[in-house]
Amino acid sequence: MARAVRDIAQDIRALSAEDKLDLLRTLIAELDTPADPDVERIWLETAQRRYRELVEGKVKGVPGPLVFERLHTRLGG
C-alpha cells in the first residue's frame, strides 16, 4: 500500500462535509456490488427452483409469523 491508512484518514478529515458524503457514497457503492459477477443469476435460479418446489408440493411453506416466532425463540429474544 503506497500510503498508510492513517495518512488517508487524516486527508479525509480535512474534506468538507459534502466531499466526505460523496466519498462515502462512492465507497459504499463499490462495496455493495457482488464479489461474484454471477451472483445475481445464481440467486434468480435458486428463487425460481424453490418456487417450483413449493408449487409442485415438494416442500411445504412456513407462514411468516411462525418463522419470526421461531427466530425470536432461537435467538433468545
BALUM-330097 format. One line per field, with one value per residue: residue number from 1; residue in one letter; x, y, z of N, C-alpha, C in turn. Coordinates in steps of 0.02 Angstrom, whole numbers, plus 50000, padded with zeros to 5 digits. Atoms other than C-alpha are relative to their C-alpha. Layout:
pos: (NUM, ...);
code: (A, ...);
n_X: (X, ...);
n_Y: (Y, ...);
n_Z: (Z, ...);
ca_X: (X, ...);
ca_Y: (Y, ...);
ca_Z: (Z, ...);
c_X: (X, ...);
c_Y: (Y, ...);
c_Z: (Z, ...);
***
This chain:
pos: (1, 2, 3, 4, 5, 6, 7, 8, 9, 10, 11, 12, 13, 14, 15, 16, 17, 18, 19, 20, 21, 22, 23, 24, 25, 26, 27, 28, 29, 30, 31, 32, 33, 34, 35, 36, 37, 38, 39, 40, 41, 42, 43, 44, 45, 46, 47, 48, 49, 50, 51, 52, 53, 54, 55, 56, 57, 58, 59, 60, 61, 62, 63, 64, 65, 66, 67, 68, 69, 70, 71, 72, 73, 74, 75, 76, 77);
code: (M, A, R, A, V, R, D, I, A, Q, D, I, R, A, L, S, A, E, D, K, L, D, L, L, R, T, L, I, A, E, L, D, T, P, A, D, P, D, V, E, R, I, W, L, E, T, A, Q, R, R, Y, R, E, L, V, E, G, K, V, K, G, V, P, G, P, L, V, F, E, R, L, H, T, R, L, G, G);
n_X: (50043, 49957, 50008, 50029, 50070, 50001, 49991, 50061, 50052, 49987, 50022, 50073, 50025, 49993, 50050, 50064, 50052, 50027, 49950, 49999, 50060, 49989, 49952, 50034, 50045, 49960, 49973, 50055, 50021, 49950, 50004, 50066, 50007, 49984, 49932, 50005, 50045, 50056, 50041, 50070, 50028, 50006, 50056, 50062, 50010, 50019, 50068, 50045, 50002, 50036, 50070, 50027, 50007, 50058, 50060, 50007, 50013, 49940, 49985, 50057, 49985, 50009, 50027, 49952, 50001, 49970, 49928, 49973, 50007, 49946, 49937, 50000, 49986, 49932, 49951, 50006, 50031);
n_Y: (49942, 49942, 49953, 50031, 49983, 49942, 49939, 49991, 49978, 49930, 49962, 50002, 49954, 49931, 49987, 49970, 50050, 50022, 50044, 50062, 50036, 50027, 50055, 50055, 50030, 50036, 50060, 50047, 50028, 50049, 50058, 50030, 50041, 50070, 50020, 50046, 49971, 50045, 50008, 49982, 50055, 50057, 49986, 50006, 50072, 50030, 49978, 50034, 50071, 50007, 49986, 50060, 50052, 49982, 50008, 50072, 50036, 50036, 49972, 49967, 49933, 49984, 49931, 49949, 49989, 50058, 49993, 49950, 50026, 50048, 49962, 49965, 50050, 50026, 49949, 49983, 49934);
n_Z: (50000, 50008, 49944, 49941, 49988, 49954, 50041, 50039, 49953, 49984, 50058, 50002, 49948, 50024, 50052, 49980, 49986, 50064, 50031, 49961, 50019, 50067, 49993, 49967, 50049, 50049, 49968, 49987, 50065, 50019, 49955, 50005, 50060, 49987, 50015, 50056, 50050, 50014, 49940, 50015, 50038, 49955, 49955, 50039, 50012, 49936, 49984, 50046, 49981, 49937, 50015, 50033, 49949, 49959, 50042, 50014, 49938, 49977, 49935, 49969, 49978, 49930, 49996, 49976, 49927, 49967, 50011, 49954, 49932, 49991, 49996, 49936, 49949, 50010, 49983, 49929, 49990);
ca_X: (50000, 50075, 50003, 49963, 49780, 49818, 49876, 49723, 49608, 49691, 49660, 49479, 49454, 49510, 49373, 49212, 49056, 48991, 49153, 49153, 48975, 49021, 49170, 49064, 48933, 49067, 49147, 48980, 48932, 49096, 49075, 48892, 48924, 48927, 49100, 49046, 48976, 48862, 48783, 48625, 48596, 48626, 48504, 48371, 48395, 48383, 48225, 48144, 48190, 48124, 47963, 47938, 47968, 47835, 47708, 47740, 47716, 47893, 47915, 47793, 47791, 47804, 47695, 47796, 47735, 47789, 47961, 47985, 47920, 48046, 48187, 48138, 48141, 48304, 48392, 48333, 48231);
ca_Y: (50000, 50165, 50270, 50219, 50215, 50340, 50467, 50438, 50457, 50622, 50684, 50630, 50727, 50884, 50866, 50964, 50875, 50868, 50791, 50664, 50616, 50595, 50487, 50383, 50354, 50302, 50180, 50103, 50081, 49990, 49877, 49844, 49758, 49568, 49492, 49360, 49428, 49276, 49301, 49385, 49244, 49113, 49198, 49206, 49022, 48974, 49077, 49001, 48824, 48850, 48925, 48774, 48656, 48749, 48750, 48565, 48519, 48455, 48570, 48648, 48834, 48906, 49057, 49215, 49245, 49068, 49097, 49254, 49170, 49029, 49153, 49253, 49095, 49032, 49198, 49210, 49367);
ca_Z: (50000, 49946, 50087, 50263, 50310, 50448, 50317, 50210, 50361, 50402, 50225, 50235, 50397, 50306, 50174, 50179, 50240, 50062, 49996, 50138, 50092, 49909, 49957, 50073, 49939, 49816, 49938, 49987, 49804, 49773, 49924, 49886, 49721, 49718, 49726, 49601, 49438, 49426, 49598, 49531, 49407, 49541, 49662, 49525, 49481, 49665, 49691, 49536, 49589, 49765, 49698, 49583, 49730, 49830, 49687, 49649, 49831, 49853, 50002, 50124, 50156, 50331, 50373, 50403, 50582, 50629, 50552, 50656, 50813, 50790, 50759, 50912, 51018, 50943, 50968, 51147, 51124);
c_X: (50045, 49996, 49968, 49928, 49994, 50006, 49937, 49944, 50009, 49977, 49924, 49970, 50004, 49949, 49939, 49949, 49971, 50048, 50004, 49940, 50007, 50048, 49967, 49953, 50038, 50027, 49946, 49977, 50050, 49994, 49934, 49990, 50019, 50073, 50003, 49952, 49939, 49951, 49926, 49965, 49988, 49942, 49933, 49985, 49977, 49928, 49949, 49993, 49960, 49925, 49967, 49989, 49939, 49935, 49986, 49988, 50059, 50022, 49938, 50022, 49988, 49974, 50051, 49999, 50033, 50077, 50030, 49995, 50057, 50067, 50006, 50018, 50072, 50052, 49993, 49969, 49938);
c_Y: (50062, 50048, 49963, 50023, 50061, 50065, 50015, 50025, 50074, 50045, 50003, 50049, 50073, 50018, 50035, 49945, 49972, 49952, 49933, 49957, 49969, 49941, 49939, 49964, 49958, 49935, 49948, 49967, 49947, 49937, 49963, 49957, 49928, 49984, 49955, 50028, 49957, 49995, 50016, 49943, 49940, 50010, 49990, 49926, 49965, 50018, 49964, 49926, 49990, 50014, 49939, 49944, 50013, 49987, 49926, 49958, 49960, 50024, 50035, 50068, 50008, 50072, 50048, 50010, 49942, 50002, 50049, 49978, 49951, 50035, 50035, 49951, 49976, 50051, 50025, 50067, 49995);
c_Z: (50000, 50058, 50059, 50009, 50045, 49960, 49960, 50044, 50017, 49942, 49996, 50051, 49977, 49946, 50029, 50013, 49935, 49964, 50037, 49981, 49931, 50002, 50031, 49953, 49949, 50029, 50013, 49935, 49977, 50042, 49992, 49938, 50016, 49982, 49939, 49949, 49985, 50058, 49987, 49963, 50046, 50048, 49963, 49987, 50064, 50018, 49955, 50018, 50064, 49991, 49967, 50051, 50044, 49961, 49987, 50062, 50026, 50069, 50026, 50025, 50075, 50004, 50032, 50075, 50038, 49993, 50051, 50072, 50015, 50007, 50068, 50056, 49995, 50021, 50071, 50014, 50037);
***
